[in-house]
Amino acid sequence: MKNRIPLFCTTILLLASTACKTHVPMVQHESANYQRKAEAVEHWNRMVSEIADGLAARPDMLGKSIYLVPLPAPATQFEAAYWKLLKVRLVNSSWKVVENPQAAEFVLSFESQLVSHGNRGFYWGNATTIWSTIGFDVTHLFTGDYTGDDWGTRQDLLVTTFVRQGGNPVTAASQIVYVPTGDAHLYCMPAAPNVFADWDHALARDWSH
């Protein structure tokens, strides 16, 4: 029996090394960084402030006339609020906001996209990451920051902003934030009414009488 132990161990090692061989590139995760989470309209207002501050850093654009492109219909709740906040910020800044695009030197527009992820494959099986996660969460216990989890970081919001002059983009910006999974409806188009379902309900009522 004792003579079989080395043979058994050798066999296990050979099988393990053979199983690890693959022609598929190994996964290399990005280094740790931060990403904010939008959980209130005030957070949207801060995103707008970032865009306005970025435009204010362009001396060649200050004091010029600008036109904010209306939202397409229908718009999401986020887009409607973001548009209003952006217009308020422009009006209260050194911009000359005009309602006629022909009278504007610059045209400002933005788009939003909700990106939904599947299994993010966080940190299970990686002892270094697990201990780093525990340490981070403990040290930031009273700040509200945390490393996140598969459920809480499953959806990203991407907002892209463009400023054009003469039809050509002169500057652009992008913003990426997490959004709570339960708030996805704020960033999605409202569902179209189901006309056929209404007809079915009406027919059902008629047949019942």
Secondary structure, DSSP 8 states (H G I E B T S, - for coil): -TTHHHHHHHHHHHHHHHHT--SS------------B--SHHHHHHHHHHHHHHHHT-TTTTT-EEEE----SS--HHHHHHHHHHHHHHHTTT-EE-S-GGG-SEEEEEEEEEEE-S----STT-HHHHHHHHHHHHHTTTTS-----TTTTSEEEEEEEEEEETTEEEEEEEEEEE--GGGGGGGS------HHHHHHHHHHHHHH-
